[in-house]
């Protein structure tokens, strides 16, 4: 059994490099990615899904909910980092590297506040997994995933990142020790779907 940590599908904000707001929806491409993601779980039973309560994560999880009959719950701890007054602004208009270590956005989460919340999110993930008889899917955001991997997981040198946190990438964590990464940022389901589509 495994814990699957997944980033949401593409939004226009991702495409246009805009700091996103909670109600940002998936783009048309993101909707298709969500379908391709669900198809990749055709032969993997999902027993439970916990999901950030932002719109883009809920829309990404929607096709997965039809794969079997998993329990589903929203978890605010899985939200993307709160960038406060920067939400809705293009990266190139901000005049600072908002992803730099130590950067605190105005009226948003400081690095320490964000890290504290991500640690609480991991505790929630582990608690949920303990109560789940099989595989658990965690639907969240890119920065949350980065910190979960950095702070709580073990990535062997032999495991390469397959997509560098591409939309709908999957990081699979061993359910036995709940630390070892089996797949890192795997977005092969998007490539395979595109290849199959081209062959039709």
Buried (B, 14 or more C-beta within 10 A) or exposed (E): EBBBBBBBBBBBBBEEEBBBEBEBBBBEBBBBBBBBBBBBBEEBEBBBBBBBBBBBBBBBBBBBBEBBEBBBEBBEBBBBBBBEEBBEEEBEEBEEEBEEEEEBBEEBBBBEEBBEBBBEBBEBBEEBBEEBEBBBBBBBBBBBBBBBBEEBBEBEEEBEBBBEBBBBBBBBBBBEEBEBBBBBBBBEBBEEBEEEEEEE
